[in-house]
């Protein structure tokens, strides 16, 4: 799954770290400047395989 995070640099970095606690993160892009909003965006490639003790559907 490819996920885009957008926001201020610190928040985007912290959220990427939190996602890595719950999912297998296969890759994280370098930060890019957001064109339409202030802040950064990053793209994460996440391997999502449902586990018995992992997160369920939203």
C-alpha positions as CSV (number, residue, x, y, z in Angstrom):
1,X,0.0,0.0,0.0
2,X,1.3,3.5,-0.8
3,X,0.5,6.2,1.7
4,X,1.0,9.9,1.4
5,X,1.6,12.0,4.6
6,X,1.2,15.7,4.4
7,X,1.8,18.4,7.1
8,X,4.5,20.1,9.0
9,X,7.8,18.3,8.9
10,X,7.8,17.2,12.6
11,X,4.3,15.8,12.5
12,X,5.0,13.9,9.3
13,X,8.1,12.4,10.7
14,X,6.4,11.4,14.0
15,X,3.5,9.8,12.2
16,X,5.8,7.8,9.9
17,X,7.6,6.5,13.0
18,X,4.2,5.6,14.6
19,X,3.1,3.7,11.5
20,X,6.4,1.8,11.5
21,X,5.4,0.5,15.0
22,X,2.3,-1.2,13.6
23,X,3.1,-2.0,10.0
24,X,6.0,-3.2,8.0
25,X,7.3,0.0,6.3
26,X,9.2,-1.0,3.1
27,X,10.2,2.4,2.1
28,X,10.0,6.1,3.0
29,X,10.6,8.9,0.5
30,X,12.6,12.0,1.0
31,X,10.5,15.0,2.1
32,X,9.0,17.0,-0.6
33,X,7.7,20.6,-0.3
34,X,3.9,20.7,-0.5
35,X,2.8,22.8,-3.5
36,X,-0.7,23.7,-2.2
37,X,-0.1,23.8,1.6
38,X,2.8,24.8,3.8
39,X,4.8,21.9,5.1
40,X,6.1,18.7,3.7
41,X,4.8,15.5,2.2
42,X,6.3,12.0,2.3
43,X,5.3,8.8,0.7
44,X,5.5,5.5,2.5
45,X,5.3,2.0,1.0
46,X,3.6,-0.2,3.6
47,X,3.2,-4.0,3.6
48,X,-0.2,-4.6,5.1
49,X,-1.0,-8.1,6.2
50,X,-3.7,-8.5,8.8
51,X,-2.5,-10.2,12.0
52,X,-4.5,-11.5,14.9
53,X,-3.0,-8.9,17.2
54,X,-2.6,-6.1,14.6
55,X,-4.8,-3.3,13.6
56,X,-8.2,-4.2,12.1
57,X,-10.3,-2.5,9.6
58,X,-11.1,1.2,10.2
